[in-house]
Amino acid sequence: MNILKRFYKIYLLTIILSTALIYANDIFYADIYVEGSNKTKLAFTHKNEVKHIADKTILTHFYYTPNGSLHVKEEVVLLKGQPFSNTLESYGVNEYAKMEFRDSKVDISFRHDDMKKSVTRRVKTPLVFGPSQQNMLNEHFDEILNGEAINVYALASEFLKMVKLKVQRIKGSQYEQPGTMVLEMRPRSTVINWFVGKTYYVVDIQSGRVLEMHGFSTLRQKIDGKWEYVNMDFYYTYE
């Protein structure tokens, strides 16, 4: 069971929720705690950067350990608003993934230590990344607000695959606050969803900004000498 659980969590390495649905042009900071620690066990800090160069927009997310070391960096380059490339560097675990888009196809490469692999696949749409997912939320905000389910695709770079995800508003969540709605994101596959669990976003209804995120995270911590997935609580503030 532990082996299967680890497999499915690794399978979603680049998919969910090591990054929240943050609007691409809003500068934010976040404190990330071990889930359920009541903000006493700080695991990471998180910030973003936005650059505009000619027809390109470069969106970068940074994750730092409490001592200030860069743990993960993810970058998305948009060319005239469309995906051009995506890179994900995990420094602690020595992993690097890259996606380069060519019309209707995407070249995916992945490296862990000395192991390398790559493949070319047809792009499935709508395709989202961590730093650009807020655009999806903005485009479908009314549907999500009214409780409709939105389906999106994301790349699982380590396994060189695309996975379908479901995003939907839920009522009666423990995370709901006045003036907010709570979104649930989970894989469409029942089997994967059973192993991984769900992630919840607390979204301000007026601004559309994500205020909090709770549950499954692809961020890993070293526990007893091994890199392990740990559920997290994210708390965001904006400039």
C-alpha positions as CSV (number, residue, x, y, z in Angstrom):
1,M,0.0,0.0,0.0
2,N,2.8,2.5,0.9
3,I,4.5,1.8,-2.4
4,L,1.3,2.4,-4.4
5,K,0.6,5.6,-2.4
6,R,4.1,6.9,-3.0
7,F,3.8,6.1,-6.8
8,Y,0.6,8.0,-7.2
9,K,1.9,11.0,-5.3
10,I,5.0,11.1,-7.4
11,Y,2.9,10.7,-10.5
12,L,1.3,14.0,-9.7
13,L,4.6,15.8,-9.1
14,T,4.1,18.6,-11.4
15,I,0.3,18.7,-11.4
16,I,-1.3,19.9,-8.3
17,L,-0.9,22.4,-5.8
18,S,2.6,22.9,-4.9
19,T,1.4,26.2,-6.4
20,A,-1.9,27.8,-5.8
21,L,-4.3,29.4,-8.3
22,I,-2.6,32.8,-8.1
23,Y,-3.4,35.5,-10.7
24,A,-0.4,35.8,-13.0
25,N,0.1,39.6,-12.6
26,D,-0.5,39.8,-8.8
27,I,2.6,39.7,-6.6
28,F,2.1,37.5,-3.6
29,Y,3.9,36.0,-0.6
30,A,2.9,32.9,1.3
31,D,3.8,31.0,4.4
32,I,3.4,27.3,4.1
33,Y,2.9,25.2,7.2
34,V,2.6,21.5,7.9
35,E,-1.1,20.7,7.8
36,G,-2.9,20.8,11.1
37,S,0.0,22.5,12.9
38,N,-2.0,25.7,13.6
39,K,0.7,27.7,12.0
40,T,3.4,26.4,14.3
41,K,5.5,24.3,11.9
42,L,6.7,26.5,9.1
43,A,7.7,24.3,6.2
44,F,8.4,26.8,3.3
45,T,7.9,30.4,2.2
46,H,6.6,31.1,-1.3
47,K,6.7,34.1,-3.7
48,N,6.3,34.9,-7.3
49,E,7.8,37.2,-10.0
50,V,6.4,38.5,-13.3
51,K,8.4,39.8,-16.2
52,H,7.2,41.1,-19.6
53,I,9.8,41.0,-22.4
54,A,8.4,41.9,-25.9
55,D,5.8,39.3,-26.7
56,K,6.7,37.1,-23.8
57,T,5.4,37.0,-20.3
58,I,7.6,35.1,-17.8
59,L,5.9,33.8,-14.6
60,T,8.2,32.4,-11.9
61,H,7.3,30.8,-8.6
62,F,9.9,30.3,-5.8
63,Y,9.7,28.1,-2.7
64,Y,12.2,28.5,0.1
65,T,13.0,26.5,3.2
66,P,12.8,28.4,6.6
67,N,16.5,29.0,6.5
68,G,16.2,30.8,3.1
69,S,17.5,28.1,0.8
70,L,15.7,27.9,-2.6
71,H,13.9,24.5,-2.6
72,V,11.8,24.7,-5.8
73,K,11.6,27.0,-8.8
74,E,8.9,26.8,-11.5
75,E,8.8,29.0,-14.6
76,V,6.2,29.4,-17.3
77,V,6.9,31.4,-20.5
78,L,3.9,32.6,-22.4
79,L,4.3,33.8,-26.0
80,K,1.4,36.1,-26.9
81,G,-0.5,34.5,-24.1
82,Q,0.1,30.9,-25.2
83,P,2.4,28.4,-23.5
84,F,5.9,28.5,-24.9
85,S,7.9,26.6,-22.3
86,N,7.7,25.4,-18.7
87,T,10.5,24.4,-16.4
88,L,10.5,22.9,-12.9
89,E,13.6,22.6,-10.8
90,S,13.5,20.8,-7.4
91,Y,16.9,21.5,-5.9
92,G,16.6,19.4,-2.7
93,V,15.7,16.2,-4.6
94,N,17.8,17.0,-7.6
95,E,15.1,16.9,-10.3
96,Y,14.6,19.0,-13.4
97,A,11.6,18.9,-15.8
98,K,11.1,20.9,-19.0
99,M,8.2,21.2,-21.5
100,E,8.6,23.0,-24.9
101,F,5.6,23.6,-27.1
102,R,5.5,23.2,-30.9
103,D,2.1,24.0,-32.3
104,S,-0.2,21.1,-31.2
105,K,2.7,19.1,-29.7
106,V,4.9,19.3,-26.6
107,D,8.4,18.0,-25.9
108,I,8.7,16.8,-22.3
109,S,12.0,15.9,-20.6
110,F,12.7,14.8,-17.1
111,R,15.9,14.2,-15.1
112,H,16.4,12.8,-11.6
113,D,20.1,12.5,-10.6
114,D,21.6,10.6,-13.6
115,M,18.3,9.3,-14.9
116,K,17.0,11.1,-18.0
117,K,14.0,10.5,-20.2
118,S,11.9,12.4,-22.8
119,V,8.9,12.1,-25.1
120,T,6.8,14.1,-27.5
121,R,3.0,14.2,-27.0
122,R,0.0,15.9,-28.4
123,V,-1.2,18.8,-26.3
124,K,-4.5,18.4,-24.6
125,T,-6.5,21.5,-23.7
126,P,-7.2,23.3,-21.6
127,L,-3.7,22.8,-20.3
128,V,-2.6,24.6,-17.1
129,F,0.5,25.0,-15.0
130,G,1.0,26.2,-11.4
131,P,2.0,29.8,-12.2
132,S,-0.8,30.2,-14.8
133,Q,-3.7,28.4,-13.3
134,Q,-5.4,31.6,-12.0
135,N,-6.0,32.5,-15.7
136,M,-8.2,29.4,-15.9
137,L,-10.0,30.4,-12.7
138,N,-10.7,33.9,-14.2
139,E,-11.9,32.5,-17.5
140,H,-14.4,30.2,-15.8
141,F,-15.1,32.2,-12.6
142,D,-18.9,32.5,-13.1
143,E,-19.3,28.7,-13.8
144,I,-17.2,27.8,-10.8
145,L,-19.1,30.3,-8.6
146,N,-22.3,28.6,-9.7
147,G,-21.0,25.2,-8.8
148,E,-20.2,23.9,-12.2
149,A,-17.3,21.4,-12.6
150,I,-14.4,22.5,-14.8
151,N,-12.1,20.0,-16.3
152,V,-8.4,20.8,-17.1
153,Y,-5.3,18.9,-18.1
154,A,-1.9,19.1,-16.4
155,L,1.5,17.5,-17.1
156,A,3.0,14.9,-14.8
157,S,6.5,15.4,-16.0
158,E,8.2,12.5,-14.2
159,F,5.9,10.0,-16.0
160,L,5.7,12.1,-19.2
161,K,1.9,12.1,-19.2
162,M,-1.1,14.4,-19.1
163,V,-3.7,14.0,-16.4
164,K,-7.3,15.3,-16.3
165,L,-8.3,17.3,-13.2
166,K,-11.7,18.4,-11.9
167,V,-12.2,21.8,-10.2
168,Q,-15.5,22.5,-8.5
169,R,-16.9,24.7,-5.8
170,I,-18.2,22.9,-2.7
171,K,-20.5,24.1,0.1
172,G,-20.2,23.6,3.8
173,S,-16.4,23.2,3.9
174,Q,-14.6,23.7,7.2
175,Y,-12.4,26.2,5.4
176,E,-15.2,28.5,4.2
177,Q,-15.2,32.0,5.5
178,P,-17.5,35.0,5.0
179,G,-17.0,36.4,1.5
180,T,-15.2,33.4,0.2
181,M,-15.9,30.2,-1.7
182,V,-14.0,26.9,-1.4
183,L,-12.8,25.0,-4.5
184,E,-12.0,21.3,-4.5
185,M,-9.4,20.0,-7.0
186,R,-8.8,16.4,-7.6
187,P,-7.8,14.0,-10.4
188,R,-10.6,12.6,-12.5
189,S,-9.3,9.1,-12.0
190,T,-11.1,7.5,-9.1
191,V,-8.1,5.3,-8.3
192,I,-5.5,8.1,-8.3
193,N,-7.9,10.3,-6.3
194,W,-8.3,7.6,-3.7
195,F,-4.6,7.4,-3.1
196,V,-3.8,11.1,-3.3
197,G,-6.8,12.8,-1.7
198,K,-8.0,16.3,-2.4
199,T,-6.8,19.8,-2.2
200,Y,-8.9,22.8,-1.2
201,Y,-8.6,26.5,-2.1
202,V,-10.2,29.3,-0.2
203,V,-11.0,32.0,-2.8
204,D,-12.1,35.6,-2.2
205,I,-15.3,36.0,-4.2
206,Q,-14.8,39.7,-4.9
207,S,-11.2,39.7,-6.1
208,G,-10.9,36.0,-7.2
209,R,-7.7,35.7,-5.3
210,V,-6.7,32.6,-3.4
211,L,-6.4,33.3,0.3
212,E,-5.5,29.8,1.5
213,M,-4.8,26.3,0.3
214,H,-5.1,23.1,2.3
215,G,-4.4,19.4,1.7
216,F,-2.2,17.5,-0.7
217,S,0.9,19.2,-1.8
218,T,3.8,18.1,-4.1
219,L,6.3,19.9,-1.9
220,R,8.5,17.4,-0.1
221,Q,10.3,17.5,3.2
222,K,13.2,15.3,4.4
223,I,12.0,13.0,7.2
224,D,14.4,10.5,8.7
225,G,16.7,10.9,5.8
226,K,14.0,10.4,3.1
227,W,12.1,12.9,1.0
228,E,8.4,12.5,1.9
229,Y,5.2,14.2,0.7
230,V,3.5,16.1,3.5
231,N,0.1,17.8,3.4
232,M,0.4,21.5,3.8
233,D,-1.6,24.7,4.7
234,F,-0.8,27.7,2.5
235,Y,-1.7,31.3,3.6
236,Y,-1.3,34.1,1.0
237,T,-0.9,37.8,1.2
238,Y,-0.7,40.3,-1.7
239,E,1.1,43.5,-2.5
